[in-house]
Amino acid sequence: MAKLTATGIRNLSTPGKYGDGNGLFLVVAASGAKRWVQRITIRGKRCDLGLGPLSSVSLAEARELAARNRKEALAGGDPLRDKREAAAVMTFEEAAREVHRLHLPTWRNVKHGKDFITSLEMYAFPRIGHIRVSDVTAADVLGVLTPIWTVKHETARRVRQRIGTVLKWAVAKGWRQDNPADAITTALPKVPKVQAHRVALPYDKVADFLTALRGCGAMPQTRWAIEFLILTAMRSLEVRDATWDEIDLDAATWTIPADRMKMKRPHRVPLSPRAVAILKEARALFGGTGRLFPGMKKGRPLSDVTLSKTVKGLGFPVDIHGFRTSFRTWAQEKTGFPREVAEASLAHLVGSEVERAYSRSDLFDKRRRLMNAWAAYVTNESTGKVVRIA
C-alpha cells in the first residue's frame, strides 16, 4: 500500500530510505538530494532500479513507472535491460558522426566525406543534433529542410539524403522502426528541375586563355596545374591529387588508378610534349616525389577554389570543369576522330554493357594522336613537319 504523500516527501530532510510500497523507495542523501529507487526481482534476481530524481519525477510518475516495471518483470521481461539500451541510444549528432566515421573509407575522396558532415553541422545539428536518434520525427526533419528547400534546393536535397542515411543506420541498430526522412515527400513543395551545365570556354578562346594564364602572377604550380588539366582534359581532382608514381615521363603516360577515377576504372592518359614539359618544370622546382602540383600547405593538394579563382581572376567567367567541354566540342567540330576516341579521352564509358564486354581496347594510340592535336591547337604549335611539294 502507498505510504508516502506529495506533501510529506517535500518536507523530508533526514537522510535515509523511505518506502512507498511495491518496492518503491525515496532515497534522501546527506546532501539533501532525493531520488527514486525501485527494488524489483528480474528473472529471479533482486536488484535496485533507479527511476530518476524527485526534481524531475513526481510521486505519481514514480508509482506509474514502478507499476509498469513490476508488470513487465512478472511477464518475464527485463526493464533494467530496456533502461540500459535506452541510455545507449545516441543523439542524432552522435549517430551522424559515427555514420560519418564508418562511411569515410568508402567515399570517392576526402571532399565528399567532409561535405557529408559539414552540411549536417550547418543545417541539421542546430535543430535536431541534441535529440535522441530514436526520437527524431518527420516534423523534426521537415523543420530542418523547410527553410532551405526552395532557396538552396540542391543542398537541401543532399541534407535530406544524409539525414536519411543516419536514420537508416539507427533502424539497423534497432533504435527505431522507421525513417522519417522518407515520409515527408508530400509535405515539401515541388521545385522545378533545372539542368545546370558547367560554363565552358569556347574552344577557339582557350589559346588566348593560356596566354593570359602564363603571364599572370599566380603560383607556378597553380598555372601548371590549370594548363595540365586543359591539355589532358581530365577532372580537377584527378589533376590536383596526381602523384609522381603515376607518371612515366619516358613513355609520356599518366596512369590514374581506379580508386581516383569517377568510374572506378584505371585510366591511362597520353601526355603531349607540352604536358611533359610542364611536368619537367614542376619536377625541377618541387622534386619528383609526392604530388605533381603541391599546395601551399605541406602534404595538401591545391584546392579547386584556388584554380577557379585564378581562372575567373583573369577575366574568364568559366568553370574549371568546363574545359573538358571545350576539348570535346573541338574534337567534334574540328577533327575527324571517331566519337568513341573523344569519349575515351574523357574517361567516359561508351556503348552498352554487352558492347564494352567485347570491345576492351582503351584506344590509347588514337587518343595520343588526338591529345597531341588538341595540345597543338591550344598552344599554337605545329604537330608535324612542313614538306615542300614540287
C-alpha positions as CSV (number, residue, x, y, z in Angstrom):
1,M,0.0,0.0,0.0
2,A,1.2,3.6,-0.7
3,K,2.6,5.3,2.3
4,L,4.2,8.5,1.0
5,T,2.4,11.7,0.2
6,A,3.4,14.6,-2.1
7,T,3.5,17.0,0.9
8,G,5.4,14.6,3.1
9,I,8.2,13.9,0.7
10,R,8.8,17.7,0.2
11,N,9.4,18.0,4.0
12,L,11.8,15.0,4.3
13,S,15.3,16.1,5.2
14,T,16.7,13.3,7.3
15,P,19.0,11.0,5.2
16,G,17.6,7.6,4.6
17,K,15.3,5.4,2.6
18,Y,11.5,5.9,2.7
19,G,9.3,3.2,1.3
20,D,6.1,3.7,-0.6
21,G,5.1,0.1,-1.2
22,N,5.5,-2.3,-4.1
23,G,9.3,-1.9,-3.8
24,L,9.3,1.8,-4.4
25,F,11.6,4.0,-2.2
26,L,12.5,7.6,-2.0
27,V,16.2,7.8,-1.0
28,V,17.3,11.1,0.7
29,A,21.0,11.7,0.6
30,A,23.1,13.5,3.2
31,S,23.3,16.4,0.7
32,G,19.5,16.7,0.7
33,A,19.2,15.3,-2.9
34,K,16.2,13.0,-3.3
35,R,15.9,10.2,-5.9
36,W,13.5,7.3,-6.6
37,V,14.7,3.6,-6.4
38,Q,12.6,0.5,-7.0
39,R,13.6,-2.8,-5.5
40,I,12.5,-5.4,-8.0
41,T,13.1,-9.1,-8.9
42,I,14.0,-9.5,-12.6
43,R,14.2,-13.1,-13.8
44,G,14.9,-14.4,-10.3
45,K,17.5,-11.8,-9.4
46,R,16.7,-9.0,-7.0
47,C,18.2,-5.6,-7.9
48,D,17.6,-1.9,-7.4
49,L,16.4,0.1,-10.4
50,G,16.8,3.9,-10.4
51,L,13.8,5.8,-11.6
52,G,15.2,9.3,-11.5
53,P,15.5,12.3,-9.2
54,L,12.4,13.8,-7.3
55,S,13.1,17.1,-9.1
56,S,12.1,15.5,-12.5
57,V,9.9,12.5,-11.4
58,S,6.9,13.2,-9.3
59,L,5.5,10.7,-6.7
60,A,2.6,9.8,-9.1
61,E,5.1,9.3,-12.0
62,A,7.4,7.2,-9.9
63,R,4.4,5.0,-8.9
64,E,3.4,4.6,-12.5
65,L,7.0,3.7,-13.6
66,A,7.3,1.2,-10.7
67,A,4.0,-0.4,-11.6
68,R,5.0,-0.7,-15.3
69,N,8.4,-2.2,-14.4
70,R,6.8,-4.7,-12.0
71,K,4.3,-5.8,-14.6
72,E,7.0,-6.2,-17.2
73,A,9.2,-8.2,-14.8
74,L,6.3,-10.5,-13.8
75,A,5.7,-11.2,-17.5
76,G,9.4,-12.3,-17.9
77,G,10.7,-9.0,-19.3
78,D,13.8,-7.1,-18.2
79,P,13.1,-3.4,-17.5
80,L,16.7,-2.9,-16.4
81,R,18.0,-4.0,-19.8
82,D,15.5,-1.8,-21.5
83,K,16.7,1.1,-19.4
84,R,20.3,0.4,-20.3
85,E,19.5,0.2,-24.0
86,A,17.6,3.4,-23.9
87,A,20.6,5.1,-22.3
88,A,22.8,3.8,-25.0
89,V,20.8,5.4,-27.8
90,M,22.9,8.2,-29.3
91,T,21.7,11.7,-30.1
92,F,21.3,12.5,-33.8
93,E,24.6,14.3,-33.8
94,E,26.5,11.4,-32.1
95,A,24.9,9.0,-34.6
96,A,25.7,11.2,-37.6
97,R,29.4,11.4,-36.6
98,E,29.5,7.6,-36.1
99,V,27.9,7.0,-39.5
100,H,30.4,9.5,-41.0
101,R,33.3,7.6,-39.4
102,L,32.0,4.3,-40.7
103,H,31.5,5.5,-44.2
104,L,34.6,7.6,-44.6
105,P,36.8,4.9,-46.2
106,T,34.1,4.2,-48.8
107,W,33.7,7.8,-50.2
108,R,35.5,8.6,-53.5
109,N,37.5,11.3,-51.9
110,V,38.0,13.3,-48.8
111,K,35.9,16.2,-50.0
112,H,32.7,14.0,-50.2
113,G,33.3,12.8,-46.7
114,K,33.8,16.3,-45.5
115,D,30.7,17.6,-47.3
116,F,28.6,14.9,-45.6
117,I,29.4,16.1,-42.0
118,T,29.8,19.8,-42.8
119,S,26.3,20.0,-44.3
120,L,24.8,18.3,-41.2
121,E,26.7,20.6,-38.9
122,M,25.4,23.6,-40.7
123,Y,21.7,22.7,-41.1
124,A,20.7,19.6,-39.1
125,F,22.7,19.7,-35.8
126,P,21.4,23.1,-34.6
127,R,17.8,21.8,-34.8
128,I,17.9,18.1,-34.1
129,G,21.5,17.3,-33.1
130,H,20.6,17.1,-29.4
131,I,17.5,14.8,-29.9
132,R,18.0,11.1,-29.4
133,V,18.1,9.4,-32.8
134,S,15.2,7.2,-31.8
135,D,13.0,10.3,-31.1
136,V,13.6,12.2,-34.3
137,T,10.2,12.7,-36.0
138,A,9.1,13.7,-39.5
139,A,8.2,17.1,-38.2
140,D,11.8,17.5,-36.9
141,V,13.2,16.6,-40.4
142,L,10.7,18.9,-42.0
143,G,11.9,21.7,-39.7
144,V,15.5,21.3,-40.9
145,L,14.6,21.2,-44.6
146,T,11.8,23.7,-45.0
147,P,13.9,26.9,-44.6
148,I,16.3,25.9,-47.4
149,W,14.2,23.6,-49.6
150,T,13.4,26.2,-52.3
151,V,16.3,28.7,-51.8
152,K,19.1,26.1,-51.6
153,H,17.3,23.1,-53.1
154,E,20.4,21.0,-54.1
155,T,21.9,21.5,-50.7
156,A,18.6,20.7,-49.0
157,R,18.2,17.5,-51.1
158,R,21.6,16.3,-50.0
159,V,20.9,17.2,-46.4
160,R,17.7,15.1,-46.6
161,Q,19.6,12.2,-48.1
162,R,22.3,12.4,-45.4
163,I,19.7,12.6,-42.6
164,G,18.1,9.6,-44.1
165,T,21.4,7.7,-44.1
166,V,21.8,8.4,-40.4
167,L,18.2,7.3,-39.6
168,K,18.6,4.1,-41.7
169,W,21.6,3.3,-39.6
170,A,19.5,3.8,-36.4
171,V,16.9,1.4,-37.8
172,A,19.6,-1.2,-38.4
173,K,20.8,-0.7,-34.8
174,G,17.2,-1.4,-33.6
175,W,16.8,2.1,-32.2
176,R,13.8,2.9,-34.3
177,Q,11.4,1.3,-36.8
178,D,11.0,3.9,-39.5
179,N,12.9,6.5,-41.5
180,P,11.0,9.9,-41.3
181,A,13.2,11.4,-43.9
182,D,11.3,9.2,-46.4
183,A,7.9,10.2,-45.1
184,I,8.0,13.9,-45.8
185,T,7.9,13.9,-49.6
186,T,4.4,15.2,-50.0
187,A,5.0,17.8,-47.3
188,L,7.8,19.6,-49.2
189,P,6.9,21.9,-52.1
190,K,7.8,20.8,-55.6
191,V,10.9,22.5,-57.1
192,P,11.3,22.7,-60.9
193,K,14.3,20.7,-62.1
194,V,16.9,23.0,-63.7
195,Q,19.6,21.4,-65.7
196,A,22.7,23.4,-64.9
197,H,25.6,22.9,-67.2
198,R,29.2,23.9,-66.4
199,V,30.1,27.1,-68.0
200,A,32.7,26.3,-70.7
201,L,35.1,28.5,-72.7
202,P,34.7,28.3,-76.5
203,Y,37.5,26.2,-77.8
204,D,38.8,28.9,-80.0
205,K,39.4,31.1,-76.9
206,V,41.4,28.5,-75.0
207,A,44.7,29.6,-76.6
208,D,44.0,33.2,-75.5
209,F,43.3,32.0,-72.0
210,L,46.5,30.0,-71.8
211,T,48.5,33.1,-73.0
212,A,46.9,35.1,-70.2
213,L,47.5,32.3,-67.7
214,R,51.2,32.1,-68.4
215,G,51.6,35.8,-67.8
216,C,49.6,36.1,-64.6
217,G,51.1,36.3,-61.1
218,A,49.6,33.1,-59.8
219,M,51.8,30.5,-58.1
220,P,53.7,28.4,-60.7
221,Q,52.0,25.1,-59.5
222,T,48.6,26.7,-60.0
223,R,49.4,27.9,-63.5
224,W,50.9,24.5,-64.4
225,A,48.0,22.5,-62.9
226,I,45.4,24.5,-64.9
227,E,47.3,24.1,-68.1
228,F,48.0,20.4,-67.5
229,L,44.3,20.0,-66.8
230,I,43.4,21.6,-70.1
231,L,46.0,19.6,-72.1
232,T,44.9,16.3,-70.6
233,A,41.1,17.1,-70.5
234,M,40.9,15.5,-67.1
235,R,38.9,16.5,-64.0
236,S,40.2,18.9,-61.4
237,L,40.5,16.4,-58.6
238,E,42.3,13.9,-60.8
239,V,44.9,16.6,-61.6
240,R,45.2,18.1,-58.1
241,D,45.7,14.7,-56.5
242,A,48.1,13.4,-59.2
243,T,51.4,12.0,-57.8
244,W,54.7,11.3,-59.4
245,D,54.4,7.5,-59.0
246,E,51.5,7.7,-61.6
247,I,53.8,9.3,-64.2
248,D,56.1,7.7,-66.8
249,L,57.9,10.6,-68.4
250,D,59.8,8.3,-70.8
251,A,56.6,6.8,-72.1
252,A,54.8,10.2,-71.8
253,T,52.0,8.4,-70.0
254,W,50.0,9.2,-66.8
255,T,48.2,6.2,-65.3
256,I,45.5,7.1,-62.9
257,P,44.5,4.2,-60.5
258,A,40.8,3.1,-60.3
259,D,40.2,4.5,-56.8
260,R,40.9,8.0,-58.0
261,M,38.6,7.8,-61.1
262,K,34.9,8.7,-61.1
263,M,34.0,5.5,-62.8
264,K,36.3,3.4,-60.6
265,R,38.3,2.1,-63.6
266,P,42.0,2.7,-64.1
267,H,42.7,5.2,-66.9
268,R,45.8,5.9,-69.0
269,V,46.4,9.4,-70.2
270,P,48.7,10.1,-73.1
271,L,50.8,13.2,-72.4
272,S,51.5,15.7,-75.2
273,P,55.0,17.2,-75.5
274,R,53.8,20.4,-73.8
275,A,52.3,18.4,-70.9
276,V,55.6,16.5,-70.4
277,A,57.4,19.9,-70.5
278,I,55.2,21.2,-67.7
279,L,55.9,18.1,-65.6
280,K,59.7,18.6,-66.1
281,E,59.4,22.2,-65.0
282,A,57.4,21.2,-61.9
283,R,59.9,18.4,-61.0
284,A,62.8,20.9,-61.3
285,L,61.0,23.2,-58.7
286,F,59.3,20.7,-56.4
287,G,61.2,17.4,-56.9
288,G,59.9,14.2,-58.3
289,T,58.1,12.8,-55.2
290,G,54.6,13.4,-53.8
291,R,52.0,15.4,-55.7
292,L,52.8,16.9,-59.1
293,F,51.4,20.3,-58.1
294,P,51.6,20.6,-54.3
295,G,49.5,23.1,-52.4
296,M,50.8,25.8,-50.1
297,K,50.3,23.6,-47.0
298,K,52.7,20.7,-46.8
299,G,51.0,17.4,-47.7
300,R,47.9,19.1,-49.0
301,P,46.8,19.4,-52.6
302,L,45.9,22.6,-54.4
303,S,42.2,23.4,-53.8
304,D,39.6,23.6,-56.5
305,V,38.8,27.1,-55.3
306,T,42.3,28.2,-56.0
307,L,42.1,27.0,-59.6
308,S,38.7,28.5,-60.0
309,K,39.6,31.9,-58.6
310,T,42.7,32.0,-60.9
311,V,40.6,31.4,-64.0
312,K,37.9,33.9,-63.1
313,G,40.5,36.4,-61.9
314,L,41.9,36.5,-65.4
315,G,38.5,37.7,-66.7
316,F,37.2,34.3,-67.9
317,P,33.9,33.6,-66.1
318,V,34.0,29.9,-66.8
319,D,34.2,26.7,-64.7
320,I,37.3,24.6,-64.4
321,H,35.3,21.5,-65.4
322,G,34.1,23.4,-68.5
323,F,37.5,22.9,-70.2
324,R,36.5,19.3,-70.7
325,T,33.6,20.6,-72.7
326,S,35.9,22.9,-74.7
327,F,38.0,19.9,-75.7
328,R,35.0,17.7,-76.5
329,T,33.4,20.4,-78.7
330,W,36.7,21.0,-80.5
331,A,37.1,17.3,-81.2
332,Q,33.6,17.1,-82.5
333,E,33.7,20.2,-84.7
334,K,37.3,20.5,-85.8
335,T,38.6,16.9,-86.1
336,G,37.6,13.7,-87.8
337,F,38.4,11.4,-84.8
338,P,35.6,8.9,-84.1
339,R,33.2,9.7,-81.2
340,E,34.5,6.8,-79.1
341,V,38.1,8.1,-79.2
342,A,37.0,11.5,-77.9
343,E,34.8,9.9,-75.2
344,A,37.5,7.6,-74.2
345,S,39.8,10.6,-73.8
346,L,37.4,11.9,-71.2
347,A,37.3,8.5,-69.4
348,H,33.6,8.2,-70.4
349,L,32.0,4.8,-70.9
350,V,30.8,4.3,-74.5
351,G,28.3,1.8,-75.8
352,S,26.2,-0.8,-74.0
353,E,27.5,-3.2,-71.3
354,V,27.5,-6.0,-73.8
355,E,29.4,-3.9,-76.4
356,R,32.0,-3.0,-73.8
357,A,32.4,-6.6,-72.8
358,Y,33.7,-7.3,-76.3
359,S,35.4,-4.0,-77.1
360,R,38.2,-3.9,-74.5
361,S,40.7,-1.6,-76.1
362,D,41.3,1.8,-74.5
363,L,42.2,3.3,-77.9
364,F,45.4,4.6,-76.4
365,D,47.4,5.2,-79.7
366,K,44.5,7.0,-81.3
367,R,43.9,9.0,-78.2
368,R,47.6,10.1,-78.2
369,R,47.2,11.5,-81.6
370,L,44.0,13.3,-80.6
371,M,45.6,14.8,-77.4
372,N,48.7,15.9,-79.3
373,A,46.5,17.6,-81.9
374,W,44.5,19.3,-79.0
375,A,47.7,20.5,-77.4
376,A,49.0,21.9,-80.7
377,Y,45.7,23.7,-81.2
378,V,45.5,25.4,-77.8
379,T,49.3,26.2,-77.7
380,N,49.5,27.3,-81.3
381,E,52.2,24.7,-82.0
382,S,52.6,22.6,-85.1
383,T,52.1,18.9,-84.9
384,G,54.3,17.9,-87.8
385,K,56.8,18.9,-90.4
386,V,56.2,21.3,-93.3
387,V,57.0,19.4,-96.5
388,R,57.5,21.3,-99.8
389,I,55.5,19.9,-102.7
390,A,57.0,20.3,-106.1
